[in-house]
Amino acid sequence: MIEVGTLPTVVQALLIVVAVFLEAVVLYGGYGYLEEWFAPRISTVIENV
């Protein structure tokens, strides 16, 4: 693991921002993919009502 305590504060902050952004992208894409597979389409739900 990288020792981030030895890096300058600006670099540490940038690493945190990048890590959170990547996590958000992965979660958004993952949940979107799962929703496509398991959730019914809105048009199908409206037609069946």
N, C-alpha and C positions, 0 to 999 in steps of 0.2 A: 504494500500500500504506500501511496505517496505521503510523505511527511509534509503537510501543508503549513505547519507551524513555523517553518523556516522561510516561507515565501512572504513577500511584501503583502500588506493588508489589501491593496488594490487587486492583486492577483487572487488572493483568497476570496474576496468578494465576487470577482468575476467567475471563479470556479463554481461558487455556490449558485450564481444566477444561471450559468450554463447547465449545471446539473438539474436544477429545478425545471428549466425550460425543456430539456430532453425528457425528463420524467413526465411532464405534462403532455408532450407530443406522443410519447409511447402510450400513456394511459388513454388519451383521446382517441388515438387510432385503434387501440385494442378494444375499447368499449364500443366504438363505432362498428368494428368488425363483428363483435358479438351481437350487437343489436341487429345487424343485417341478417344474421343467421337465426336468431331466436324470437325477435319481436315481429308481430304481424304488421303488414303494410297498413298505413293509415287509410288508403283507399279501400282496402279489403274490409277493414273494420267498419267504415262508413257504409259500404254497400250492404253489409250484413245487418245493419241496425234497422 
